[in-house]
Amino acid sequence: MAKSLCKWKKKDIDKQLHELAHIVDKPRYICKDCARASHDKGFLCKAVKLPLS
Ligand SMILES: [Zn+2]
């Protein structure tokens, strides 16, 4: 499985820009530690659900 976005380094982002675009599209969760956003909490180390309607 993909590792959490919180662990991504600059080279990971460069290599997986297309995958990253999908992961951060229409985010439903954010990471409480790093403020990253994702559509799936599995990609974040301390995921909290965004208060979206
Ligand atoms: Zn995090």
mmCIF file of the protein (N, C-alpha, C, O) and its ligand, coordinates in Angstrom:
data_MODEL
# 
_entry.id   MODEL 
# 
loop_
_entity.id 
_entity.type 
_entity.pdbx_number_of_molecules 
1 polymer     1 
2 non-polymer 1 
# 
_entity_poly.entity_id                      1 
_entity_poly.type                           'polypeptide(L)' 
_entity_poly.nstd_linkage                   no 
_entity_poly.nstd_monomer                   no 
_entity_poly.pdbx_seq_one_letter_code       MAKSLCKWKKKDIDKQLHELAHIVDKPRYICKDCARASHDKGFLCKAVKLPLS 
_entity_poly.pdbx_seq_one_letter_code_can   MAKSLCKWKKKDIDKQLHELAHIVDKPRYICKDCARASHDKGFLCKAVKLPLS 
_entity_poly.pdbx_strand_id                 A 
# 
loop_
_entity_poly_seq.entity_id 
_entity_poly_seq.num 
_entity_poly_seq.mon_id 
_entity_poly_seq.hetero 
1 1  MET n 
1 2  ALA n 
1 3  LYS n 
1 4  SER n 
1 5  LEU n 
1 6  CYS n 
1 7  LYS n 
1 8  TRP n 
1 9  LYS n 
1 10 LYS n 
1 11 LYS n 
1 12 ASP n 
1 13 ILE n 
1 14 ASP n 
1 15 LYS n 
1 16 GLN n 
1 17 LEU n 
1 18 HIS n 
1 19 GLU n 
1 20 LEU n 
1 21 ALA n 
1 22 HIS n 
1 23 ILE n 
1 24 VAL n 
1 25 ASP n 
1 26 LYS n 
1 27 PRO n 
1 28 ARG n 
1 29 TYR n 
1 30 ILE n 
1 31 CYS n 
1 32 LYS n 
1 33 ASP n 
1 34 CYS n 
1 35 ALA n 
1 36 ARG n 
1 37 ALA n 
1 38 SER n 
1 39 HIS n 
1 40 ASP n 
1 41 LYS n 
1 42 GLY n 
1 43 PHE n 
1 44 LEU n 
1 45 CYS n 
1 46 LYS n 
1 47 ALA n 
1 48 VAL n 
1 49 LYS n 
1 50 LEU n 
1 51 PRO n 
1 52 LEU n 
1 53 SER n 
# 
loop_
_struct_asym.id 
_struct_asym.entity_id 
A 1 
B 2 
# 
loop_
_chem_comp.id 
_chem_comp.type 
_chem_comp.mon_nstd_flag 
ALA 'L-peptide linking' y 
ARG 'L-peptide linking' y 
ASP 'L-peptide linking' y 
CYS 'L-peptide linking' y 
GLN 'L-peptide linking' y 
GLU 'L-peptide linking' y 
GLY 'peptide linking'   y 
HIS 'L-peptide linking' y 
ILE 'L-peptide linking' y 
LEU 'L-peptide linking' y 
LYS 'L-peptide linking' y 
MET 'L-peptide linking' y 
PHE 'L-peptide linking' y 
PRO 'L-peptide linking' y 
SER 'L-peptide linking' y 
TRP 'L-peptide linking' y 
TYR 'L-peptide linking' y 
VAL 'L-peptide linking' y 
ZN  non-polymer         . 
# 
_pdbx_entity_nonpoly.entity_id   2 
_pdbx_entity_nonpoly.name        ? 
_pdbx_entity_nonpoly.comp_id     ZN 
# 
_pdbx_nonpoly_scheme.asym_id         B 
_pdbx_nonpoly_scheme.entity_id       2 
_pdbx_nonpoly_scheme.mon_id          ZN 
_pdbx_nonpoly_scheme.ndb_seq_num     1 
_pdbx_nonpoly_scheme.pdb_seq_num     101 
_pdbx_nonpoly_scheme.auth_seq_num    101 
_pdbx_nonpoly_scheme.pdb_mon_id      ZN 
_pdbx_nonpoly_scheme.auth_mon_id     ZN 
_pdbx_nonpoly_scheme.pdb_strand_id   A 
_pdbx_nonpoly_scheme.pdb_ins_code    . 
# 
loop_
_atom_site.group_PDB 
_atom_site.id 
_atom_site.type_symbol 
_atom_site.label_atom_id 
_atom_site.label_alt_id 
_atom_site.label_comp_id 
_atom_site.label_asym_id 
_atom_site.label_entity_id 
_atom_site.label_seq_id 
_atom_site.pdbx_PDB_ins_code 
_atom_site.Cartn_x 
_atom_site.Cartn_y 
_atom_site.Cartn_z 
_atom_site.occupancy 
_atom_site.B_iso_or_equiv 
_atom_site.pdbx_formal_charge 
_atom_site.auth_seq_id 
_atom_site.auth_comp_id 
_atom_site.auth_asym_id 
_atom_site.auth_atom_id 
_atom_site.pdbx_PDB_model_num 
ATOM   1   N  N  . MET A 1 1  ? 0.842   -1.214 0.000   1.00 0.00 ? 1   MET A N  1 
ATOM   2   C  CA . MET A 1 1  ? 0.000   0.000  0.000   1.00 0.00 ? 1   MET A CA 1 
ATOM   3   C  C  . MET A 1 1  ? 0.868   1.252  0.000   1.00 0.00 ? 1   MET A C  1 
ATOM   4   O  O  . MET A 1 1  ? 2.032   1.223  0.399   1.00 0.00 ? 1   MET A O  1 
ATOM   5   N  N  . ALA A 1 2  ? 0.289   2.324  -0.445  1.00 0.00 ? 2   ALA A N  1 
ATOM   6   C  CA . ALA A 1 2  ? 0.987   3.607  -0.441  1.00 0.00 ? 2   ALA A CA 1 
ATOM   7   C  C  . ALA A 1 2  ? 1.260   4.033  0.988   1.00 0.00 ? 2   ALA A C  1 
ATOM   8   O  O  . ALA A 1 2  ? 0.442   3.817  1.882   1.00 0.00 ? 2   ALA A O  1 
ATOM   9   N  N  . LYS A 1 3  ? 2.426   4.644  1.195   1.00 0.00 ? 3   LYS A N  1 
ATOM   10  C  CA . LYS A 1 3  ? 2.713   5.135  2.542   1.00 0.00 ? 3   LYS A CA 1 
ATOM   11  C  C  . LYS A 1 3  ? 2.005   6.459  2.767   1.00 0.00 ? 3   LYS A C  1 
ATOM   12  O  O  . LYS A 1 3  ? 1.560   7.115  1.825   1.00 0.00 ? 3   LYS A O  1 
ATOM   13  N  N  . SER A 1 4  ? 1.911   6.840  4.045   1.00 0.00 ? 4   SER A N  1 
ATOM   14  C  CA . SER A 1 4  ? 1.159   8.045  4.361   1.00 0.00 ? 4   SER A CA 1 
ATOM   15  C  C  . SER A 1 4  ? 1.830   9.278  3.757   1.00 0.00 ? 4   SER A C  1 
ATOM   16  O  O  . SER A 1 4  ? 3.056   9.364  3.681   1.00 0.00 ? 4   SER A O  1 
ATOM   17  N  N  . LEU A 1 5  ? 1.014   10.212 3.340   1.00 0.00 ? 5   LEU A N  1 
ATOM   18  C  CA . LEU A 1 5  ? 1.536   11.442 2.743   1.00 0.00 ? 5   LEU A CA 1 
ATOM   19  C  C  . LEU A 1 5  ? 2.498   12.155 3.679   1.00 0.00 ? 5   LEU A C  1 
ATOM   20  O  O  . LEU A 1 5  ? 3.407   12.858 3.236   1.00 0.00 ? 5   LEU A O  1 
ATOM   21  N  N  . CYS A 1 6  ? 2.292   11.969 4.973   1.00 0.00 ? 6   CYS A N  1 
ATOM   22  C  CA . CYS A 1 6  ? 3.117   12.635 5.970   1.00 0.00 ? 6   CYS A CA 1 
ATOM   23  C  C  . CYS A 1 6  ? 4.582   12.204 5.866   1.00 0.00 ? 6   CYS A C  1 
ATOM   24  O  O  . CYS A 1 6  ? 5.481   12.911 6.322   1.00 0.00 ? 6   CYS A O  1 
ATOM   25  N  N  . LYS A 1 7  ? 4.810   11.036 5.261   1.00 0.00 ? 7   LYS A N  1 
ATOM   26  C  CA . LYS A 1 7  ? 6.167   10.507 5.155   1.00 0.00 ? 7   LYS A CA 1 
ATOM   27  C  C  . LYS A 1 7  ? 6.800   10.808 3.802   1.00 0.00 ? 7   LYS A C  1 
ATOM   28  O  O  . LYS A 1 7  ? 7.977   10.519 3.588   1.00 0.00 ? 7   LYS A O  1 
ATOM   29  N  N  . TRP A 1 8  ? 6.027   11.384 2.895   1.00 0.00 ? 8   TRP A N  1 
ATOM   30  C  CA . TRP A 1 8  ? 6.551   11.647 1.566   1.00 0.00 ? 8   TRP A CA 1 
ATOM   31  C  C  . TRP A 1 8  ? 7.646   12.696 1.613   1.00 0.00 ? 8   TRP A C  1 
ATOM   32  O  O  . TRP A 1 8  ? 7.524   13.722 2.282   1.00 0.00 ? 8   TRP A O  1 
ATOM   33  N  N  . LYS A 1 9  ? 8.726   12.413 0.882   1.00 0.00 ? 9   LYS A N  1 
ATOM   34  C  CA . LYS A 1 9  ? 9.793   13.384 0.707   1.00 0.00 ? 9   LYS A CA 1 
ATOM   35  C  C  . LYS A 1 9  ? 9.627   14.062 -0.653  1.00 0.00 ? 9   LYS A C  1 
ATOM   36  O  O  . LYS A 1 9  ? 8.781   13.683 -1.463  1.00 0.00 ? 9   LYS A O  1 
ATOM   37  N  N  . LYS A 1 10 ? 10.452  15.062 -0.869  1.00 0.00 ? 10  LYS A N  1 
ATOM   38  C  CA . LYS A 1 10 ? 10.332  15.809 -2.116  1.00 0.00 ? 10  LYS A CA 1 
ATOM   39  C  C  . LYS A 1 10 ? 10.444  14.887 -3.341  1.00 0.00 ? 10  LYS A C  1 
ATOM   40  O  O  . LYS A 1 10 ? 9.736   15.077 -4.330  1.00 0.00 ? 10  LYS A O  1 
ATOM   41  N  N  . LYS A 1 11 ? 11.336  13.890 -3.269  1.00 0.00 ? 11  LYS A N  1 
ATOM   42  C  CA . LYS A 1 11 ? 11.506  13.012 -4.426  1.00 0.00 ? 11  LYS A CA 1 
ATOM   43  C  C  . LYS A 1 11 ? 10.305  12.096 -4.621  1.00 0.00 ? 11  LYS A C  1 
ATOM   44  O  O  . LYS A 1 11 ? 9.982   11.728 -5.751  1.00 0.00 ? 11  LYS A O  1 
ATOM   45  N  N  . ASP A 1 12 ? 9.638   11.723 -3.521  1.00 0.00 ? 12  ASP A N  1 
ATOM   46  C  CA . ASP A 1 12 ? 8.415   10.934 -3.659  1.00 0.00 ? 12  ASP A CA 1 
ATOM   47  C  C  . ASP A 1 12 ? 7.351   11.737 -4.391  1.00 0.00 ? 12  ASP A C  1 
ATOM   48  O  O  . ASP A 1 12 ? 6.652   11.215 -5.259  1.00 0.00 ? 12  ASP A O  1 
ATOM   49  N  N  . ILE A 1 13 ? 7.235   12.997 -4.036  1.00 0.00 ? 13  ILE A N  1 
ATOM   50  C  CA . ILE A 1 13 ? 6.250   13.866 -4.674  1.00 0.00 ? 13  ILE A CA 1 
ATOM   51  C  C  . ILE A 1 13 ? 6.555   13.996 -6.159  1.00 0.00 ? 13  ILE A C  1 
ATOM   52  O  O  . ILE A 1 13 ? 5.656   13.897 -6.994  1.00 0.00 ? 13  ILE A O  1 
ATOM   53  N  N  . ASP A 1 14 ? 7.826   14.217 -6.486  1.00 0.00 ? 14  ASP A N  1 
ATOM   54  C  CA . ASP A 1 14 ? 8.220   14.324 -7.891  1.00 0.00 ? 14  ASP A CA 1 
ATOM   55  C  C  . ASP A 1 14 ? 7.864   13.059 -8.668  1.00 0.00 ? 14  ASP A C  1 
ATOM   56  O  O  . ASP A 1 14 ? 7.345   13.132 -9.782  1.00 0.00 ? 14  ASP A O  1 
ATOM   57  N  N  . LYS A 1 15 ? 8.150   11.893 -8.068  1.00 0.00 ? 15  LYS A N  1 
ATOM   58  C  CA . LYS A 1 15 ? 7.965   10.628 -8.759  1.00 0.00 ? 15  LYS A CA 1 
ATOM   59  C  C  . LYS A 1 15 ? 6.495   10.243 -8.893  1.00 0.00 ? 15  LYS A C  1 
ATOM   60  O  O  . LYS A 1 15 ? 6.105   9.570  -9.848  1.00 0.00 ? 15  LYS A O  1 
ATOM   61  N  N  . GLN A 1 16 ? 5.679   10.678 -7.924  1.00 0.00 ? 16  GLN A N  1 
ATOM   62  C  CA . GLN A 1 16 ? 4.304   10.188 -7.867  1.00 0.00 ? 16  GLN A CA 1 
ATOM   63  C  C  . GLN A 1 16 ? 3.294   11.319 -7.924  1.00 0.00 ? 16  GLN A C  1 
ATOM   64  O  O  . GLN A 1 16 ? 2.267   11.292 -7.246  1.00 0.00 ? 16  GLN A O  1 
ATOM   65  N  N  . LEU A 1 17 ? 3.600   12.305 -8.738  1.00 0.00 ? 17  LEU A N  1 
ATOM   66  C  CA . LEU A 1 17 ? 2.750   13.486 -8.811  1.00 0.00 ? 17  LEU A CA 1 
ATOM   67  C  C  . LEU A 1 17 ? 1.331   13.138 -9.243  1.00 0.00 ? 17  LEU A C  1 
ATOM   68  O  O  . LEU A 1 17 ? 0.367   13.724 -8.749  1.00 0.00 ? 17  LEU A O  1 
ATOM   69  N  N  . HIS A 1 18 ? 1.201   12.187 -10.162 1.00 0.00 ? 18  HIS A N  1 
ATOM   70  C  CA . HIS A 1 18 ? -0.138  11.832 -10.633 1.00 0.00 ? 18  HIS A CA 1 
ATOM   71  C  C  . HIS A 1 18 ? -0.941  11.130 -9.542  1.00 0.00 ? 18  HIS A C  1 
ATOM   72  O  O  . HIS A 1 18 ? -2.125  11.409 -9.354  1.00 0.00 ? 18  HIS A O  1 
ATOM   73  N  N  . GLU A 1 19 ? -0.284  10.211 -8.820  1.00 0.00 ? 19  GLU A N  1 
ATOM   74  C  CA . GLU A 1 19 ? -0.977  9.541  -7.726  1.00 0.00 ? 19  GLU A CA 1 
ATOM   75  C  C  . GLU A 1 19 ? -1.366  10.549 -6.656  1.00 0.00 ? 19  GLU A C  1 
ATOM   76  O  O  . GLU A 1 19 ? -2.454  10.483 -6.084  1.00 0.00 ? 19  GLU A O  1 
ATOM   77  N  N  . LEU A 1 20 ? -0.461  11.482 -6.397  1.00 0.00 ? 20  LEU A N  1 
ATOM   78  C  CA . LEU A 1 20 ? -0.725  12.501 -5.385  1.00 0.00 ? 20  LEU A CA 1 
ATOM   79  C  C  . LEU A 1 20 ? -1.949  13.337 -5.761  1.00 0.00 ? 20  LEU A C  1 
ATOM   80  O  O  . LEU A 1 20 ? -2.758  13.693 -4.904  1.00 0.00 ? 20  LEU A O  1 
ATOM   81  N  N  . ALA A 1 21 ? -2.073  13.641 -7.044  1.00 0.00 ? 21  ALA A N  1 
ATOM   82  C  CA . ALA A 1 21 ? -3.216  14.425 -7.498  1.00 0.00 ? 21  ALA A CA 1 
ATOM   83  C  C  . ALA A 1 21 ? -4.523  13.725 -7.147  1.00 0.00 ? 21  ALA A C  1 
ATOM   84  O  O  . ALA A 1 21 ? -5.492  14.376 -6.758  1.00 0.00 ? 21  ALA A O  1 
ATOM   85  N  N  . HIS A 1 22 ? -4.555  12.376 -7.284  1.00 0.00 ? 22  HIS A N  1 
ATOM   86  C  CA . HIS A 1 22 ? -5.762  11.629 -6.927  1.00 0.00 ? 22  HIS A CA 1 
ATOM   87  C  C  . HIS A 1 22 ? -5.977  11.615 -5.421  1.00 0.00 ? 22  HIS A C  1 
ATOM   88  O  O  . HIS A 1 22 ? -7.107  11.743 -4.949  1.00 0.00 ? 22  HIS A O  1 
ATOM   89  N  N  . ILE A 1 23 ? -4.892  11.459 -4.664  1.00 0.00 ? 23  ILE A N  1 
ATOM   90  C  CA . ILE A 1 23 ? -5.006  11.329 -3.211  1.00 0.00 ? 23  ILE A CA 1 
ATOM   91  C  C  . ILE A 1 23 ? -5.576  12.606 -2.592  1.00 0.00 ? 23  ILE A C  1 
ATOM   92  O  O  . ILE A 1 23 ? -6.376  12.539 -1.659  1.00 0.00 ? 23  ILE A O  1 
ATOM   93  N  N  . VAL A 1 24 ? -5.171  13.759 -3.104  1.00 0.00 ? 24  VAL A N  1 
ATOM   94  C  CA . VAL A 1 24 ? -5.598  15.023 -2.482  1.00 0.00 ? 24  VAL A CA 1 
ATOM   95  C  C  . VAL A 1 24 ? -6.853  15.610 -3.145  1.00 0.00 ? 24  VAL A C  1 
ATOM   96  O  O  . VAL A 1 24 ? -7.334  16.673 -2.754  1.00 0.00 ? 24  VAL A O  1 
ATOM   97  N  N  . ASP A 1 25 ? -7.372  14.897 -4.155  1.00 0.00 ? 25  ASP A N  1 
ATOM   98  C  CA . ASP A 1 25 ? -8.577  15.388 -4.810  1.00 0.00 ? 25  ASP A CA 1 
ATOM   99  C  C  . ASP A 1 25 ? -9.781  15.199 -3.889  1.00 0.00 ? 25  ASP A C  1 
ATOM   100 O  O  . ASP A 1 25 ? -9.916  14.155 -3.249  1.00 0.00 ? 25  ASP A O  1 
ATOM   101 N  N  . LYS A 1 26 ? -10.636 16.181 -3.822  1.00 0.00 ? 26  LYS A N  1 
ATOM   102 C  CA . LYS A 1 26 ? -11.841 16.126 -2.980  1.00 0.00 ? 26  LYS A CA 1 
ATOM   103 C  C  . LYS A 1 26 ? -11.519 15.592 -1.572  1.00 0.00 ? 26  LYS A C  1 
ATOM   104 O  O  . LYS A 1 26 ? -12.050 14.552 -1.183  1.00 0.00 ? 26  LYS A O  1 
ATOM   105 N  N  . PRO A 1 27 ? -10.687 16.262 -0.827  1.00 0.00 ? 27  PRO A N  1 
ATOM   106 C  CA . PRO A 1 27 ? -10.261 15.747 0.481   1.00 0.00 ? 27  PRO A CA 1 
ATOM   107 C  C  . PRO A 1 27 ? -11.402 15.667 1.487   1.00 0.00 ? 27  PRO A C  1 
ATOM   108 O  O  . PRO A 1 27 ? -12.248 16.559 1.556   1.00 0.00 ? 27  PRO A O  1 
ATOM   109 N  N  . ARG A 1 28 ? -11.415 14.598 2.259   1.00 0.00 ? 28  ARG A N  1 
ATOM   110 C  CA . ARG A 1 28 ? -12.396 14.432 3.333   1.00 0.00 ? 28  ARG A CA 1 
ATOM   111 C  C  . ARG A 1 28 ? -11.715 14.387 4.705   1.00 0.00 ? 28  ARG A C  1 
ATOM   112 O  O  . ARG A 1 28 ? -12.379 14.468 5.738   1.00 0.00 ? 28  ARG A O  1 
ATOM   113 N  N  . TYR A 1 29 ? -10.404 14.259 4.702   1.00 0.00 ? 29  TYR A N  1 
ATOM   114 C  CA . TYR A 1 29 ? -9.662  14.191 5.964   1.00 0.00 ? 29  TYR A CA 1 
ATOM   115 C  C  . TYR A 1 29 ? -8.467  15.135 5.908   1.00 0.00 ? 29  TYR A C  1 
ATOM   116 O  O  . TYR A 1 29 ? -7.935  15.422 4.835   1.00 0.00 ? 29  TYR A O  1 
ATOM   117 N  N  . ILE A 1 30 ? -8.055  15.612 7.076   1.00 0.00 ? 30  ILE A N  1 
ATOM   118 C  CA . ILE A 1 30 ? -6.788  16.322 7.181   1.00 0.00 ? 30  ILE A CA 1 
ATOM   119 C  C  . ILE A 1 30 ? -5.967  15.658 8.280   1.00 0.00 ? 30  ILE A C  1 
ATOM   120 O  O  . ILE A 1 30 ? -6.506  14.965 9.142   1.00 0.00 ? 30  ILE A O  1 
ATOM   121 N  N  . CYS A 1 31 ? -4.668  15.879 8.238   1.00 0.00 ? 31  CYS A N  1 
ATOM   122 C  CA . CYS A 1 31 ? -3.793  15.373 9.286   1.00 0.00 ? 31  CYS A CA 1 
ATOM   123 C  C  . CYS A 1 31 ? -3.636  16.441 10.356  1.00 0.00 ? 31  CYS A C  1 
ATOM   124 O  O  . CYS A 1 31 ? -3.295  17.589 10.071  1.00 0.00 ? 31  CYS A O  1 
ATOM   125 N  N  . LYS A 1 32 ? -3.889  16.038 11.585  1.00 0.00 ? 32  LYS A N  1 
ATOM   126 C  CA . LYS A 1 32 ? -3.816  16.948 12.718  1.00 0.00 ? 32  LYS A CA 1 
ATOM   127 C  C  . LYS A 1 32 ? -2.373  17.366 13.013  1.00 0.00 ? 32  LYS A C  1 
ATOM   128 O  O  . LYS A 1 32 ? -2.136  18.446 13.555  1.00 0.00 ? 32  LYS A O  1 
ATOM   129 N  N  . ASP A 1 33 ? -1.417  16.515 12.659  1.00 0.00 ? 33  ASP A N  1 
ATOM   130 C  CA . ASP A 1 33 ? -0.009  16.841 12.889  1.00 0.00 ? 33  ASP A CA 1 
ATOM   131 C  C  . ASP A 1 33 ? 0.566   17.745 11.803  1.00 0.00 ? 33  ASP A C  1 
ATOM   132 O  O  . ASP A 1 33 ? 1.282   18.702 12.098  1.00 0.00 ? 33  ASP A O  1 
ATOM   133 N  N  . CYS A 1 34 ? 0.252   17.437 10.545  1.00 0.00 ? 34  CYS A N  1 
ATOM   134 C  CA . CYS A 1 34 ? 0.978   18.064 9.434   1.00 0.00 ? 34  CYS A CA 1 
ATOM   135 C  C  . CYS A 1 34 ? 0.102   18.919 8.528   1.00 0.00 ? 34  CYS A C  1 
ATOM   136 O  O  . CYS A 1 34 ? 0.618   19.563 7.614   1.00 0.00 ? 34  CYS A O  1 
ATOM   137 N  N  . ALA A 1 35 ? -1.203  18.945 8.754   1.00 0.00 ? 35  ALA A N  1 
ATOM   138 C  CA . ALA A 1 35 ? -2.134  19.740 7.952   1.00 0.00 ? 35  ALA A CA 1 
ATOM   139 C  C  . ALA A 1 35 ? -2.196  19.290 6.498   1.00 0.00 ? 35  ALA A C  1 
ATOM   140 O  O  . ALA A 1 35 ? -2.616  20.058 5.633   1.00 0.00 ? 35  ALA A O  1 
ATOM   141 N  N  . ARG A 1 36 ? -1.778  18.043 6.214   1.00 0.00 ? 36  ARG A N  1 
ATOM   142 C  CA . ARG A 1 36 ? -1.981  17.521 4.874   1.00 0.00 ? 36  ARG A CA 1 
ATOM   143 C  C  . ARG A 1 36 ? -3.439  17.093 4.714   1.00 0.00 ? 36  ARG A C  1 
ATOM   144 O  O  . ARG A 1 36 ? -4.125  16.803 5.694   1.00 0.00 ? 36  ARG A O  1 
ATOM   145 N  N  . ALA A 1 37 ? -3.896  17.058 3.470   1.00 0.00 ? 37  ALA A N  1 
ATOM   146 C  CA . ALA A 1 37 ? -5.277  16.680 3.205   1.00 0.00 ? 37  ALA A CA 1 
ATOM   147 C  C  . ALA A 1 37 ? -5.314  15.477 2.272   1.00 0.00 ? 37  ALA A C  1 
ATOM   148 O  O  . ALA A 1 37 ? -4.409  15.282 1.460   1.00 0.00 ? 37  ALA A O  1 
ATOM   149 N  N  . SER A 1 38 ? -6.377  14.666 2.394   1.00 0.00 ? 38  SER A N  1 
ATOM   150 C  CA . SER A 1 38 ? -6.494  13.460 1.591   1.00 0.00 ? 38  SER A CA 1 
ATOM   151 C  C  . SER A 1 38 ? -7.954  13.022 1.528   1.00 0.00 ? 38  SER A C  1 
ATOM   152 O  O  . SER A 1 38 ? -8.746  13.358 2.408   1.00 0.00 ? 38  SER A O  1 
ATOM   153 N  N  . HIS A 1 39 ? -8.308  12.268 0.482   1.00 0.00 ? 39  HIS A N  1 
ATOM   154 C  CA . HIS A 1 39 ? -9.669  11.748 0.401   1.00 0.00 ? 39  HIS A CA 1 
ATOM   155 C  C  . HIS A 1 39 ? -9.825  10.492 1.250   1.00 0.00 ? 39  HIS A C  1 
ATOM   156 O  O  . HIS A 1 39 ? -10.946 10.043 1.493   1.00 0.00 ? 39  HIS A O  1 
ATOM   157 N  N  . ASP A 1 40 ? -8.707  9.919  1.705   1.00 0.00 ? 40  ASP A N  1 
ATOM   158 C  CA . ASP A 1 40 ? -8.753  8.684  2.484   1.00 0.00 ? 40  ASP A CA 1 
ATOM   159 C  C  . ASP A 1 40 ? -7.856  8.838  3.704   1.00 0.00 ? 40  ASP A C  1 
ATOM   160 O  O  . ASP A 1 40 ? -6.713  9.280  3.587   1.00 0.00 ? 40  ASP A O  1 
ATOM   161 N  N  . LYS A 1 41 ? -8.377  8.473  4.882   1.00 0.00 ? 41  LYS A N  1 
ATOM   162 C  CA . LYS A 1 41 ? -7.604  8.695  6.102   1.00 0.00 ? 41  LYS A CA 1 
ATOM   163 C  C  . LYS A 1 41 ? -6.358  7.831  6.172   1.00 0.00 ? 41  LYS A C  1 
ATOM   164 O  O  . LYS A 1 41 ? -5.455  8.112  6.960   1.00 0.00 ? 41  LYS A O  1 
ATOM   165 N  N  . GLY A 1 42 ? -6.295  6.780  5.356   1.00 0.00 ? 42  GLY A N  1 
ATOM   166 C  CA . GLY A 1 42 ? -5.140  5.898  5.338   1.00 0.00 ? 42  GLY A CA 1 
ATOM   167 C  C  . GLY A 1 42 ? -3.857  6.577  4.896   1.00 0.00 ? 42  GLY A C  1 
ATOM   168 O  O  . GLY A 1 42 ? -2.767  6.055  5.126   1.00 0.00 ? 42  GLY A O  1 
ATOM   169 N  N  . PHE A 1 43 ? -3.976  7.733  4.266   1.00 0.00 ? 43  PHE A N  1 
ATOM   170 C  CA . PHE A 1 43 ? -2.795  8.428  3.771   1.00 0.00 ? 43  PHE A CA 1 
ATOM   171 C  C  . PHE A 1 43 ? -2.241  9.433  4.771   1.00 0.00 ? 43  PHE A C  1 
ATOM   172 O  O  . PHE A 1 43 ? -1.258  10.117 4.484   1.00 0.00 ? 43  PHE A O  1 
ATOM   173 N  N  . LEU A 1 44 ? -2.866  9.528  5.947   1.00 0.00 ? 44  LEU A N  1 
ATOM   174 C  CA . LEU A 1 44 ? -2.459  10.549 6.925   1.00 0.00 ? 44  LEU A CA 1 
ATOM   175 C  C  . LEU A 1 44 ? -2.077  9.887  8.233   1.00 0.00 ? 44  LEU A C  1 
ATOM   176 O  O  . LEU A 1 44 ? -2.603  8.828  8.573   1.00 0.00 ? 44  LEU A O  1 
ATOM   177 N  N  . CYS A 1 45 ? -1.152  10.513 8.982   1.00 0.00 ? 45  CYS A N  1 
ATOM   178 C  CA . CYS A 1 45 ? -0.711  9.887  10.231  1.00 0.00 ? 45  CYS A CA 1 
ATOM   179 C  C  . CYS A 1 45 ? -1.681  10.158 11.382  1.00 0.00 ? 45  CYS A C  1 
ATOM   180 O  O  . CYS A 1 45 ? -1.892  9.294  12.233  1.00 0.00 ? 45  CYS A O  1 
ATOM   181 N  N  . LYS A 1 46 ? -2.274  11.366 11.409  1.00 0.00 ? 46  LYS A N  1 
ATOM   182 C  CA . LYS A 1 46 ? -3.251  11.683 12.466  1.00 0.00 ? 46  LYS A CA 1 
ATOM   183 C  C  . LYS A 1 46 ? -4.505  12.272 11.807  1.00 0.00 ? 46  LYS A C  1 
ATOM   184 O  O  . LYS A 1 46 ? -4.791  13.465 11.910  1.00 0.00 ? 46  LYS A O  1 
ATOM   185 N  N  . ALA A 1 47 ? -5.231  11.389 11.133  1.00 0.00 ? 47  ALA A N  1 
ATOM   186 C  CA . ALA A 1 47 ? -6.369  11.851 10.338  1.00 0.00 ? 47  ALA A CA 1 
ATOM   187 C  C  . ALA A 1 47 ? -7.527  12.326 11.201  1.00 0.00 ? 47  ALA A C  1 
ATOM   188 O  O  . ALA A 1 47 ? -7.887  11.690 12.192  1.00 0.00 ? 47  ALA A O  1 
ATOM   189 N  N  . VAL A 1 48 ? -8.096  13.442 10.810  1.00 0.00 ? 48  VAL A N  1 
ATOM   190 C  CA . VAL A 1 48 ? -9.385  13.879 11.378  1.00 0.00 ? 48  VAL A CA 1 
ATOM   191 C  C  . VAL A 1 48 ? -10.294 14.237 10.206  1.00 0.00 ? 48  VAL A C  1 
ATOM   192 O  O  . VAL A 1 48 ? -9.850  14.777 9.193   1.00 0.00 ? 48  VAL A O  1 
ATOM   193 N  N  . LYS A 1 49 ? -11.579 13.920 10.373  1.00 0.00 ? 49  LYS A N  1 
ATOM   194 C  CA . LYS A 1 49 ? -12.533 14.175 9.310   1.00 0.00 ? 49  LYS A CA 1 
ATOM   195 C  C  . LYS A 1 49 ? -12.769 15.674 9.179   1.00 0.00 ? 49  LYS A C  1 
ATOM   196 O  O  . LYS A 1 49 ? -12.930 16.379 10.175  1.00 0.00 ? 49  LYS A O  1 
ATOM   197 N  N  . LEU A 1 50 ? -12.787 16.148 7.943   1.00 0.00 ? 50  LEU A N  1 
ATOM   198 C  CA . LEU A 1 50 ? -13.102 17.549 7.712   1.00 0.00 ? 50  LEU A CA 1 
ATOM   199 C  C  . LEU A 1 50 ? -14.601 17.787 7.940   1.00 0.00 ? 50  LEU A C  1 
ATOM   200 O  O  . LEU A 1 50 ? -15.433 16.973 7.541   1.00 0.00 ? 50  LEU A O  1 
ATOM   201 N  N  . PRO A 1 51 ? -14.928 18.888 8.574   1.00 0.00 ? 51  PRO A N  1 
ATOM   202 C  CA . PRO A 1 51 ? -16.344 19.178 8.836   1.00 0.00 ? 51  PRO A CA 1 
ATOM   203 C  C  . PRO A 1 51 ? -17.048 19.708 7.598   1.00 0.00 ? 51  PRO A C  1 
ATOM   204 O  O  . PRO A 1 51 ? -17.473 20.863 7.561   1.00 0.00 ? 51  PRO A O  1 
ATOM   205 N  N  . LEU A 1 52 ? -17.170 18.863 6.590   1.00 0.00 ? 52  LEU A N  1 
ATOM   206 C  CA . LEU A 1 52 ? -17.850 19.272 5.352   1.00 0.00 ? 52  LEU A CA 1 
ATOM   207 C  C  . LEU A 1 52 ? -19.317 18.908 5.433   1.00 0.00 ? 52  LEU A C  1 
ATOM   208 O  O  . LEU A 1 52 ? -19.696 17.944 6.099   1.00 0.00 ? 52  LEU A O  1 
ATOM   209 N  N  . SER A 1 53 ? -20.117 19.668 4.768   1.00 0.00 ? 53  SER A N  1 
ATOM   210 C  CA . SER A 1 53 ? -21.562 19.377 4.776   1.00 0.00 ? 53  SER A CA 1 
ATOM   211 C  C  . SER A 1 53 ? -21.865 18.289 3.742   1.00 0.00 ? 53  SER A C  1 
ATOM   212 O  O  . SER A 1 53 ? -23.020 17.893 3.583   1.00 0.00 ? 53  SER A O  1 
HETATM 213 ZN ZN . ZN  B 2 .  ? 0.621   13.701 9.291   1.00 0.00 2 101 ZN  A ZN 1 
# 
